[in-house]
Amino acid sequence: MPYVFQTKDRNGKHHPRFRFQYTAHDGRRRTALGTTSRSSTEKLALHVQTEQDAIRNGWKPAPKPSDLPRAVAGVISEYLAWGRSQGGRAGHAWGVTHARMRNAHLKWWKDTLGLETLGDLTGSLPEVEKALRDLESDGKSGKTVQNRAEALAAFCDWSVSRGYLESDPLGGLAAFDTSPRTRRRAMTGDEISRLLRSCAPHRRRAYQLACASGLRAGELRALRVRNLDPALCGVHLEASWTKNRKAGFQPLPSWLVKQLHEAVKDKGPEEALAFVPSHPGRDLDQDLKRAGIAKWSSEGKIDFHAFRTAFVSLILEAGASAKEAQVLARHSTANLTMNVYGRARKDRLVEMTEVVGRSLKVASTTGAQRETGAEASRNGNRGLVNLAAGSTPAASTTREEMRCASRSSTDWCWPRCS
């Protein structure tokens, strides 16, 4: 039989609501909160006990975890705690920025949809789609809208995996177009030189590292003196703060490693390798203006992440293969390296066109000279014409004339590189 009682706080004052104990269907003794009335709490306790007895006797099915009412705020807190501990790739924790944005997005969803319990998400797909369309109508980019959708979708998937939801309520949600509205452009070598000469001295090291390694702002900020390896000429990357959550090694130019080694020789191993401002994009805008470099052009914009675009483009222009560029950029696929970050500069395209043009010009001149020589050879050495049929060439035919006569015209259309 259930037992009804009333608790007291530390000051000896009775709690306004009664509690009761009952025996659950699994045989465990459990406690639940009743009402402010003893009689109504006794009735509630008797009803709960009857339900549990029916389940234990097999007269009713046992409740599923998803049937239990759960406060959505508590589940969100549990989800965020899991993410900050092991929710990232390969069991690593989320990044600081990702955790902050995921928290903000889920709070926005809770307020927008008016969620009180986790069960309120059931059948919420139309409301979710309307909220996302409203964001799009307010001028938010496709990527911003998709980030909001992914935050709620990931939370629902996690709740399903825990048994808190029976099924994914957002299973039919379609993705948004995340094509960027603006395109980053790769700075030229001249622009990078001007920026480094004109920027604030305490930010120059961060710009040099960004251009020479392609590391992101957060990764540069996480670099410590102990990560610098002068012997291997580069920096060691740690899985706890890289975007792909993988440890690695990033080679650097020898002159930059030497400068860094000299600059940090009096610093402790846990001190920052280079100063990275808290708002690198804002400070970069000031340095671009000081250097006389336009932030916007017909080829796109320059922000701090554009250093990574410049790095990938520069290593491709230096002759790196697709695989080498992919490894240096630490991308999962070569397609991301070549088609998202790699840039083809107009001046380089014009230069390549001129190279092709010069080759065509040489080929045309050489081809005409060879045609004249081959015609004279055929007229003077008729025996070569029937060589394929087994005829013996004339005794006066030289090996060079045989080679020239047997060469097809396609061998003359492109000159060999010397």
C-alpha positions in Angstrom: 0.0 0.0 0.0 1.2 3.6 -0.7 2.4 5.7 2.2 1.6 9.4 2.4 3.8 11.8 4.4 4.9 15.4 4.7 8.5 16.7 4.8 10.0 19.5 6.7 12.7 22.0 5.6 15.9 22.8 7.6 14.0 25.3 9.7 11.4 22.7 10.7 8.6 24.1 8.5 6.4 21.6 6.7 6.4 21.5 3.0 3.0 22.7 1.6 2.7 19.6 -0.6 2.4 16.0 0.6 4.6 13.2 -0.8 3.8 9.5 -1.2 5.8 6.3 -1.6 4.6 3.4 -3.8 6.0 0.1 -5.2 6.8 0.4 -8.9 6.2 -2.5 -11.4 9.9 -3.4 -11.2 9.7 -3.9 -7.5 11.5 -0.7 -6.5 10.2 1.6 -3.9 9.7 5.1 -5.3 8.7 8.6 -4.0 6.4 11.0 -5.8 5.0 14.5 -5.1 1.3 14.9 -4.3 -0.9 17.8 -3.6 -1.5 20.2 -0.7 -4.3 18.0 0.5 -3.7 14.7 2.3 -6.9 13.1 1.2 -6.4 13.9 -2.5 -2.7 12.8 -2.2 -3.9 9.4 -0.8 -6.3 9.0 -3.8 -3.5 9.9 -6.2 -1.2 7.4 -4.5 -3.8 4.6 -4.6 -4.3 5.3 -8.3 -0.6 5.2 -9.1 -0.2 2.0 -7.1 -3.1 0.3 -8.9 -1.4 1.3 -12.3 1.9 -0.2 -11.2 0.2 -3.4 -10.0 -1.5 -3.8 -13.3 1.8 -3.5 -15.2 3.5 -6.0 -12.8 0.7 -8.5 -13.3 0.9 -8.1 -17.1 -2.5 -6.5 -17.5 -1.1 -3.3 -19.0 2.1 -2.7 -21.0 5.1 -1.1 -19.3 5.5 2.6 -20.1 8.3 3.5 -22.5 11.0 6.0 -21.5 9.5 8.3 -24.2 6.1 8.2 -22.4 7.4 9.9 -19.3 6.9 13.7 -19.1 10.3 15.4 -19.2 10.9 19.1 -18.7 12.6 20.3 -21.9 14.9 22.7 -20.0 16.4 19.8 -18.1 16.9 17.7 -21.2 18.6 20.6 -22.9 20.9 21.0 -20.0 21.7 17.3 -20.1 22.4 17.5 -23.9 24.7 20.5 -23.5 26.6 18.8 -20.7 27.1 15.7 -22.9 28.3 17.9 -25.8 30.8 19.8 -23.7 32.2 16.5 -22.5 32.1 14.1 -25.4 29.8 15.4 -28.1 32.4 16.3 -30.7 34.2 14.2 -33.3 35.9 11.0 -32.0 34.5 11.5 -28.5 36.1 14.9 -28.0 34.3 17.8 -26.4 32.6 20.5 -28.5 34.6 23.6 -29.3 33.9 26.6 -27.2 32.2 28.6 -30.0 30.1 25.6 -31.1 28.9 25.0 -27.5 28.0 28.6 -27.1 26.0 28.8 -30.3 24.3 25.4 -29.7 23.1 26.8 -26.3 21.9 30.0 -27.8 20.0 28.2 -30.7 18.3 25.8 -28.4 17.2 28.6 -26.1 15.8 30.4 -29.1 13.9 27.3 -30.1 12.5 26.8 -26.6 11.2 30.3 -26.6 10.0 30.4 -30.2 8.0 27.1 -30.0 6.9 27.6 -26.4 8.3 24.3 -25.3 7.6 23.1 -21.7 8.0 19.3 -22.0 10.0 17.3 -24.5 6.7 15.8 -25.7 5.8 19.3 -27.1 8.2 18.6 -29.9 5.9 15.8 -31.3 4.0 17.1 -34.3 6.0 20.4 -34.2 7.4 20.1 -37.8 4.9 22.7 -39.3 5.8 25.2 -36.6 9.5 24.6 -37.0 9.3 25.1 -40.8 7.3 28.4 -40.3 9.9 29.7 -37.8 12.7 28.9 -40.2 10.8 30.6 -43.1 10.3 33.7 -40.9 14.1 33.8 -40.3 14.6 33.6 -44.1 12.1 36.4 -44.6 14.0 38.6 -42.1 17.0 38.5 -44.4 19.0 35.7 -42.6 21.4 33.8 -44.9 20.7 30.2 -45.8 23.7 29.1 -43.7 22.3 30.9 -40.6 18.9 29.4 -41.1 20.4 25.9 -41.6 22.4 26.3 -38.4 19.3 26.9 -36.4 17.6 23.9 -38.0 20.6 21.7 -37.4 20.7 22.6 -33.7 17.2 21.4 -33.1 17.5 18.4 -35.4 20.7 17.3 -33.6 19.0 17.7 -30.2 16.0 15.6 -31.4 18.3 12.9 -32.7 20.1 12.7 -29.4 16.8 12.5 -27.5 15.7 9.6 -29.7 19.0 7.8 -29.1 18.4 8.2 -25.3 14.9 6.9 -25.6 13.5 10.3 -24.5 11.5 10.6 -27.8 9.8 7.7 -29.6 10.8 9.0 -33.1 12.4 12.0 -34.7 9.7 14.8 -35.0 11.8 16.6 -37.6 12.3 13.6 -39.9 10.8 15.3 -42.9 12.6 18.7 -42.5 14.3 19.6 -45.8 17.6 21.4 -45.9 18.1 25.0 -46.9 20.4 26.3 -49.6 23.6 27.2 -47.8 25.4 28.7 -50.8 27.3 31.8 -49.5 26.0 35.1 -50.5 29.4 36.6 -50.6 32.7 35.0 -51.8 36.1 35.4 -50.2 38.9 36.4 -52.4 42.5 35.4 -52.1 44.9 38.3 -51.5 47.9 38.6 -53.9 51.4 38.5 -52.7 51.7 42.3 -53.2 48.6 42.9 -51.0 49.9 40.6 -48.3 53.2 42.5 -48.3 51.5 45.8 -48.0 49.3 44.6 -45.2 52.2 43.3 -43.2 54.1 46.5 -43.6 51.2 48.7 -42.6 49.4 46.7 -39.9 49.7 47.2 -36.2 53.0 45.5 -35.1 51.4 43.3 -32.4 49.1 41.8 -35.0 51.7 41.2 -37.7 52.7 37.8 -36.3 49.2 36.5 -36.4 48.8 37.6 -40.0 52.1 35.9 -41.0 51.0 32.7 -39.3 47.6 32.8 -40.9 49.0 33.3 -44.4 51.8 30.8 -44.1 49.7 28.0 -42.5 46.1 28.5 -43.3 45.2 28.0 -39.6 41.9 29.5 -38.5 41.6 32.3 -35.9 40.6 29.9 -33.1 43.4 27.5 -33.9 46.0 30.3 -34.0 44.7 31.6 -30.6 45.1 28.1 -29.1 48.7 27.7 -30.2 51.2 27.7 -27.3 55.0 28.1 -27.2 55.3 24.4 -26.6 53.6 23.7 -30.0 56.5 25.3 -31.9 59.0 22.8 -33.1 62.2 24.5 -34.6 63.8 21.1 -35.4 60.9 20.0 -37.6 60.2 23.5 -38.8 56.5 23.8 -37.9 53.9 23.6 -35.2 52.2 20.7 -33.6 48.4 20.8 -33.7 46.3 19.3 -30.8 43.1 17.4 -31.3 41.4 19.3 -28.5 41.3 22.6 -30.5 41.6 21.7 -34.2 38.3 21.9 -36.2 38.6 18.3 -37.4 39.5 17.2 -33.9 42.7 15.5 -35.1 46.2 16.0 -33.9 48.7 16.9 -36.7 51.7 18.9 -37.7 51.7 22.0 -39.8 55.0 22.9 -41.6 56.0 26.6 -41.7 58.6 28.5 -43.7 62.0 28.3 -42.0 62.4 32.1 -41.8 59.1 32.4 -39.9 60.0 29.5 -37.5 63.3 31.3 -36.8 61.5 34.6 -36.1 59.0 32.9 -33.8 61.7 31.0 -32.0 63.6 34.2 -31.3 60.4 36.0 -30.2 59.3 33.4 -27.7 62.6 32.3 -26.2 61.9 34.2 -23.0 58.3 32.9 -22.7 56.9 30.0 -20.8 55.7 26.9 -22.6 52.0 27.7 -21.9 52.1 31.2 -23.1 50.5 32.1 -26.5 52.7 31.7 -29.5 51.2 34.9 -31.1 48.7 37.5 -30.2 45.3 37.0 -31.9 42.7 39.7 -31.2 39.3 38.8 -29.8 37.7 40.3 -32.9 40.2 39.6 -35.6 37.9 40.7 -38.4 37.3 44.1 -37.0 40.9 44.8 -36.4 41.8 43.4 -39.9 39.4 46.0 -41.4 41.4 48.8 -39.8 44.7 47.3 -41.1 43.3 46.9 -44.6 42.2 50.5 -44.6 45.7 51.6 -43.4 47.3 49.5 -46.2 45.0 50.9 -48.9 43.5 47.5 -49.7 39.8 47.4 -50.5 37.9 45.0 -48.4 35.4 44.4 -51.2 36.1 43.9 -54.9 34.5 42.2 -57.9 36.3 38.9 -56.9 34.9 38.9 -53.3 35.7 40.2 -49.8 38.6 40.0 -47.4 38.1 38.9 -43.9 40.3 36.9 -41.5 39.2 33.6 -42.9 40.3 34.9 -46.3 43.9 34.3 -45.1 43.1 30.6 -45.4 41.8 31.1 -48.9 45.0 32.9 -49.8 47.1 30.1 -48.3 45.4 27.4 -50.4 45.6 29.5 -53.5 49.3 30.3 -53.0 50.3 26.7 -52.5 48.4 25.7 -55.6 50.1 28.4 -57.6 53.4 27.2 -56.2 52.8 23.9 -57.9 51.3 21.7 -55.2 49.3 18.7 -56.4 45.7 18.3 -55.3 46.6 15.8 -52.6 49.4 18.0 -51.3 47.1 21.0 -51.1 44.4 18.9 -49.4 46.9 17.7 -46.7 48.4 21.1 -46.1 44.9 22.6 -45.8 43.8 19.7 -43.6 40.6 19.1 -45.6 38.6 15.9 -45.6 38.3 15.9 -49.4 40.3 17.4 -52.3 37.0 18.8 -53.7 36.8 21.1 -50.7 40.3 22.3 -51.3 40.0 22.8 -55.0 36.4 24.1 -55.4 35.7 26.0 -52.2 39.1 27.5 -51.1 41.2 27.4 -54.3 41.0 30.5 -56.4 42.0 31.1 -60.0 43.4 34.7 -60.3 42.6 36.7 -63.5 46.2 37.7 -64.0 47.3 34.1 -63.7 44.7 33.0 -66.2 45.9 35.6 -68.7 49.5 34.5 -68.1 48.6 30.8 -68.8 46.7 31.8 -71.9 49.8 33.6 -73.2 51.9 30.5 -72.5 49.5 28.4 -74.5 49.5 31.0 -77.3 53.3 31.0 -77.5 53.3 27.2 -77.7 50.7 27.3 -80.5 52.8 29.8 -82.4 55.9 27.7 -82.2 53.9 24.6 -83.1 52.4 26.2 -86.2 55.9 27.4 -87.4 57.5 24.1 -86.7 54.7 22.1 -88.3 55.0 24.1 -91.5 58.7 23.5 -91.7 58.3 19.8 -91.1 55.6 19.6 -93.8 58.0 21.1 -96.4 60.8 18.7 -95.3 58.5 15.7 -95.4 57.2 16.5 -98.9 60.8 16.8 -100.2 61.7 13.5 -98.5 58.7 11.7 -100.1 59.5 13.0 -103.6 63.1 11.9 -103.3 62.6 8.6 -101.6 59.7 6.8 -103.1 60.7 3.5 -101.5 59.6 4.7 -98.1 55.9 4.9 -99.2 55.6 1.1 -99.5 57.6 0.3 -96.3 54.5 -0.9 -94.5 53.8 -3.4 -97.3 57.1 -5.1 -96.9 59.0 -3.3 -99.7 62.7 -2.6 -99.0 63.6 1.1 -98.9 66.1 2.5 -101.3 69.7 2.1 -100.2 70.1 5.9 -100.1 67.4 6.3 -97.4 68.8 7.3 -94.1 67.5 6.4 -90.6 66.5 9.9 -89.9 64.5 10.2 -93.2 62.7 6.9 -92.3 61.8 8.3 -88.8 60.5 11.6 -90.3 58.5 9.9 -93.0 56.8 7.4 -90.6 55.8 10.0 -88.0 52.1 11.0 -88.2 51.0 14.5 -88.5 49.7 14.5 -85.0 53.3 14.3 -83.7 53.9 17.8 -85.0 50.9 19.6 -83.4 52.6 20.3 -80.0 56.2 21.0 -79.3 58.1 19.0 -76.6 59.0 20.8 -73.4 62.8 21.1 -73.1 
